[in-house]
């Protein structure tokens, strides 16, 4: 029988060290709003041979095989204050450092490159909450996954985290060939730490920028840090490059008397930004203390003038380029 695309899933578990596959199970499932698992991504090259015949006689070949996964996760808190959310481990593989205050909060900010971490990913098709699938489905284990993590909040939608991960290629294995005691035997799928989030709204969310409670329509953070994949003699690895965090803010244009966004754009004034969603105990908070906002457009929506800003998140000694807190 053909595999069902709707049954795709992703498991992620933080590794203890680079090149060492993590131990994982169905409980390490990442419940995703969107998921695109590319089990084989590679650079296609051409072997062009000049042998006197027109058009060349070379065949194509694939180089630098790897695994690429993109996913969107709900921006949720942990099951209780002071516990890590279900996305906490994969966030660390995307360059964030975790700080847990027991009974209070779990927070994530860009960490030191010297303390970089990687994750093991397991992707496949045919999984259910009660059984791992059929013999005709496949599983794929990929180690040393690292990547980028972004954030977006739009009115009327669920706030979300966007992942883009690259890992070392591992050949997919048919489920029927997997022994019960093998590492790829994931068992039943189910993420106990998953929590639903409420949509961005007047009742659920709060937002301020430069001390002003602006009417928020959209807020994003994009991680533009390049992921460097190396497949060279004595070096098969993934790592993050020089970090850079940008974004976008769309608000109902405020009165110039209270917020002169033209002057602030021209002089590059740094501002603080704070977004939160959900009640205490299930609250997701996104904070940045050094943000430059450059006006890029004045438009219309619902007959209101709306202002769009391009954002640059600068490093702050306490909160980093930004800090995500679940509490």
C-alpha positions as CSV (number, residue, x, y, z in Angstrom):
1,X,0.0,0.0,0.0
2,X,1.2,3.6,-0.6
3,X,2.4,5.6,2.3
4,X,0.0,8.3,3.6
5,X,1.6,11.8,3.6
6,X,-0.7,12.9,6.5
7,X,1.0,10.4,8.8
8,X,4.5,11.9,8.6
9,X,6.1,12.7,11.9
10,X,9.4,13.9,13.5
11,X,11.2,12.8,16.6
12,X,14.0,15.0,18.0
13,X,16.3,14.4,20.9
14,X,19.3,16.4,22.1
15,X,22.7,14.5,21.8
16,X,25.2,14.3,24.6
17,X,28.0,15.1,22.1
18,X,28.5,15.7,18.4
19,X,28.6,12.5,16.4
20,X,26.9,10.5,19.2
21,X,23.4,9.5,18.4
22,X,20.9,10.3,21.1
23,X,18.6,7.7,22.7
24,X,15.1,8.4,21.7
25,X,11.5,7.1,21.7
26,X,8.0,7.9,20.7
27,X,7.8,10.3,23.6
28,X,10.3,12.6,21.9
29,X,7.8,13.4,19.1
30,X,7.6,17.0,18.0
31,X,3.9,17.8,17.4
32,X,4.1,20.1,14.3
33,X,1.7,22.6,12.7
34,X,3.7,22.1,9.5
35,X,6.3,19.5,8.6
36,X,8.5,19.0,5.6
37,X,11.0,16.2,5.9
38,X,13.4,15.9,3.0
39,X,15.2,12.6,3.5
40,X,17.7,13.2,0.8
41,X,19.0,16.7,-0.1
42,X,22.2,16.9,-2.1
43,X,24.2,18.9,-4.7
44,X,23.7,17.6,-8.2
45,X,26.9,17.7,-10.2
46,X,27.8,16.8,-13.8
47,X,30.7,14.7,-15.0
48,X,31.4,16.4,-18.3
49,X,33.8,14.3,-20.3
50,X,35.3,15.7,-23.6
51,X,35.7,12.6,-25.8
52,X,35.1,14.0,-29.2
53,X,31.4,13.4,-29.2
54,X,28.9,16.3,-29.2
55,X,27.1,17.2,-26.0
56,X,29.5,15.4,-23.7
57,X,29.2,11.9,-22.3
58,X,29.2,12.4,-18.6
59,X,26.7,11.3,-16.1
60,X,25.3,13.3,-13.2
61,X,26.1,12.4,-9.6
62,X,25.0,13.6,-6.1
63,X,27.5,15.2,-3.7
64,X,27.2,16.2,0.0
65,X,24.1,14.1,0.8
66,X,22.2,15.4,3.9
67,X,18.8,15.6,5.5
68,X,16.8,18.8,5.7
69,X,13.7,19.3,7.9
70,X,11.5,22.4,8.2
71,X,8.8,22.5,10.8
72,X,6.4,25.0,12.5
73,X,5.7,24.3,16.2
74,X,3.2,26.0,18.5
75,X,4.9,28.6,20.7
76,X,3.8,27.0,24.0
77,X,4.9,26.9,27.6
78,X,5.8,23.8,29.6
79,X,3.3,21.6,31.3
80,X,4.0,23.6,34.5
81,X,6.0,26.7,35.4
82,X,9.7,25.8,35.6
83,X,9.5,22.9,33.2
84,X,10.9,22.9,29.7
85,X,8.4,23.1,26.9
86,X,8.3,20.3,24.3
87,X,10.4,22.3,21.9
88,X,13.1,23.0,24.4
89,X,15.6,20.5,23.2
90,X,15.4,21.3,19.5
91,X,15.7,25.0,20.4
92,X,19.1,24.2,21.9
93,X,20.2,22.5,18.7
94,X,19.3,25.7,17.0
95,X,21.8,27.8,19.0
96,X,19.7,28.7,22.0
97,X,20.9,28.2,25.6
98,X,18.4,26.9,28.2
99,X,18.0,28.3,31.7
100,X,15.4,26.6,34.0
101,X,14.3,28.1,37.3
102,X,12.5,25.4,39.1
103,X,8.8,26.2,39.6
104,X,9.2,29.6,37.8
105,X,10.2,29.5,34.2
106,X,12.3,28.1,31.4
107,X,14.1,30.6,29.2
108,X,16.0,30.5,25.9
109,X,18.5,33.0,24.4
110,X,21.3,32.7,21.8
111,X,24.1,30.9,23.5
112,X,27.9,30.7,23.1
113,X,29.2,28.9,20.0
114,X,31.6,27.1,22.3
115,X,28.6,25.4,23.9
116,X,26.9,24.4,20.7
117,X,24.6,21.3,20.8
118,X,23.2,18.9,18.2
119,X,20.2,16.7,17.9
120,X,19.3,13.3,16.5
121,X,16.3,13.4,14.2
122,X,14.0,10.5,13.3
123,X,11.5,11.0,10.6
124,X,9.1,8.7,8.9
125,X,5.6,7.9,7.7
126,X,2.7,5.8,8.9
127,X,3.0,6.5,12.6
128,X,-0.1,6.6,14.9
129,X,-0.6,7.4,18.5
130,X,-0.9,3.7,19.3
131,X,1.5,2.0,17.0
132,X,4.6,2.9,15.0
133,X,3.2,2.0,11.6
134,X,3.3,-0.8,9.0
135,X,6.2,-2.9,7.7
136,X,6.1,-1.0,4.3
137,X,6.8,2.4,5.9
138,X,10.3,3.6,6.6
139,X,12.2,5.4,9.3
140,X,15.3,7.5,9.0
141,X,17.8,8.5,11.7
142,X,19.9,11.6,11.1
143,X,22.5,12.8,13.6
144,X,24.2,16.1,14.2
145,X,21.1,18.2,13.4
146,X,21.5,21.9,13.8
147,X,19.8,24.9,12.3
148,X,17.8,28.0,12.8
149,X,14.7,28.9,14.9
150,X,12.4,31.8,14.1
151,X,9.2,33.2,15.7
152,X,6.0,34.7,14.3
153,X,2.8,36.1,15.9
154,X,-0.1,37.4,13.7
155,X,-3.5,38.5,15.0
156,X,-6.0,35.7,14.8
157,X,-3.4,33.0,14.3
158,X,-1.4,30.7,16.6
159,X,2.0,32.0,17.6
160,X,4.6,29.7,16.3
161,X,8.3,28.8,16.1
162,X,9.8,28.0,12.7
163,X,12.6,25.5,12.5
164,X,15.0,24.8,9.6
165,X,17.4,21.9,10.4
166,X,20.2,20.2,8.5
167,X,21.6,16.8,9.6
168,X,24.0,14.1,8.4
169,X,22.4,11.7,6.0
170,X,21.4,8.3,7.2
171,X,19.8,5.7,4.9
172,X,16.1,5.1,5.5
173,X,15.2,1.7,6.8
174,X,12.0,-0.3,6.2
175,X,10.0,-0.7,9.4
176,X,9.7,-4.4,8.7
177,X,13.5,-4.8,8.9
178,X,13.8,-3.1,12.3
179,X,14.2,-5.3,15.4
180,X,12.4,-4.5,18.6
181,X,15.6,-3.8,20.4
182,X,17.2,-1.6,17.7
183,X,17.7,2.1,18.1
184,X,15.1,2.8,15.4
185,X,12.4,1.0,17.2
186,X,10.6,4.1,18.4
187,X,7.5,2.5,20.0
188,X,4.2,4.3,20.4
189,X,4.2,8.0,19.5
190,X,3.0,10.5,22.1
191,X,4.4,13.8,23.5
192,X,3.3,14.3,27.1
193,X,4.8,17.8,27.3
194,X,2.8,19.2,24.4
195,X,0.4,22.0,25.2
196,X,-2.0,23.9,23.0
197,X,-1.8,27.6,22.7
198,X,-4.4,30.3,22.2
199,X,-4.5,32.5,19.1
200,X,-3.0,36.0,19.2
201,X,-5.9,38.3,20.3
202,X,-7.0,41.1,22.6
203,X,-7.9,38.7,25.4
204,X,-4.8,36.4,25.1
205,X,-1.9,38.6,24.2
206,X,0.0,41.8,25.2
207,X,2.6,43.8,23.2
208,X,4.7,46.9,23.8
209,X,7.5,48.5,21.8
210,X,9.6,51.4,23.1
211,X,7.3,51.6,26.1
212,X,4.2,52.1,23.9
213,X,1.3,49.7,23.7
214,X,1.0,49.7,19.9
215,X,-1.8,47.8,18.2
216,X,0.1,44.7,16.9
217,X,-0.9,43.0,13.7
218,X,2.3,41.0,13.0
219,X,5.6,40.4,14.7
220,X,8.4,38.1,13.4
221,X,11.9,37.1,14.2
222,X,14.0,35.4,11.5
223,X,17.3,33.6,12.3
224,X,19.5,34.4,9.3
225,X,22.5,32.5,10.7
226,X,23.9,30.2,7.9
227,X,24.1,26.5,8.5
228,X,27.5,25.2,7.3
229,X,27.5,21.6,6.1
230,X,31.0,20.1,5.6
231,X,31.6,16.8,3.7
232,X,35.4,16.8,3.3
233,X,38.1,14.3,4.1
234,X,38.3,14.0,7.9
235,X,35.3,16.4,8.4
236,X,31.7,15.4,8.1
237,X,29.8,17.9,10.2
238,X,27.2,20.6,10.6
239,X,27.6,23.9,12.4
240,X,26.0,27.4,12.6
241,X,27.9,30.3,11.2
242,X,27.9,34.0,12.2
243,X,24.6,34.8,13.8
244,X,22.2,37.5,12.7
245,X,18.5,38.0,13.7
246,X,16.1,40.2,11.8
247,X,12.3,40.5,11.7
248,X,9.2,42.5,10.9
249,X,6.7,44.4,12.9
250,X,3.3,45.5,11.5
251,X,1.2,47.8,13.7
252,X,-1.7,50.2,13.3
253,X,0.2,53.5,12.7
254,X,0.3,55.5,15.9
255,X,-0.1,59.2,16.2
256,X,3.2,61.0,15.6
257,X,2.8,63.0,18.7
258,X,3.2,59.9,20.8
259,X,5.5,57.9,18.6
260,X,7.6,59.6,15.9
261,X,8.6,56.5,13.9
262,X,10.1,58.6,11.2
263,X,12.6,60.2,13.5
264,X,13.3,56.9,15.2
265,X,14.0,55.2,11.9
266,X,16.3,57.9,10.7
267,X,18.5,58.0,13.8
268,X,18.4,54.2,14.4
269,X,17.2,54.5,18.0
270,X,17.3,51.2,19.9
271,X,14.1,50.2,21.6
272,X,12.8,47.4,23.8
273,X,10.1,45.0,22.6
274,X,7.9,42.6,24.6
275,X,5.2,40.2,23.4
276,X,3.4,37.7,25.6
277,X,0.6,35.2,24.9
278,X,-1.4,33.1,27.3
279,X,-2.2,33.2,31.0
280,X,0.5,32.7,33.7
281,X,1.2,29.1,33.9
282,X,0.9,28.7,30.2
283,X,2.5,31.9,29.0
284,X,4.9,32.3,26.2
285,X,7.0,35.5,26.2
286,X,9.3,37.0,23.6
287,X,11.5,39.8,24.7
288,X,14.3,41.8,23.0
289,X,16.0,44.8,24.7
290,X,17.9,46.2,21.8
291,X,15.9,46.5,18.6
292,X,16.2,48.8,15.7
293,X,13.0,49.4,13.7
294,X,13.2,51.0,10.3
295,X,10.0,52.1,8.7
296,X,9.6,50.3,5.3
297,X,6.0,50.9,4.3
298,X,2.8,52.8,5.2
299,X,-0.3,50.9,3.9
300,X,-3.9,50.2,4.5
301,X,-5.9,47.5,6.2
302,X,-9.5,47.7,7.3
303,X,-9.3,51.4,6.3
304,X,-6.6,51.9,9.0
305,X,-3.2,53.2,8.2
306,X,-0.7,50.5,9.1
307,X,3.0,50.9,9.5
308,X,5.5,48.1,8.6
309,X,9.0,48.1,10.2
310,X,12.0,46.0,9.4
311,X,13.6,44.9,12.6
312,X,17.2,44.2,13.6
313,X,17.7,42.4,16.9
314,X,21.0,43.5,18.5
315,X,22.9,41.7,21.3
316,X,22.1,42.7,24.9
317,X,24.4,41.6,27.8
318,X,21.6,40.1,29.8
319,X,18.9,38.9,27.4
320,X,21.1,38.3,24.3
321,X,19.6,39.2,20.9
322,X,16.2,38.1,22.4
323,X,14.9,35.9,25.1
324,X,12.0,33.4,24.9
325,X,10.5,32.6,28.3
326,X,7.9,29.9,29.1
327,X,6.3,30.5,32.5
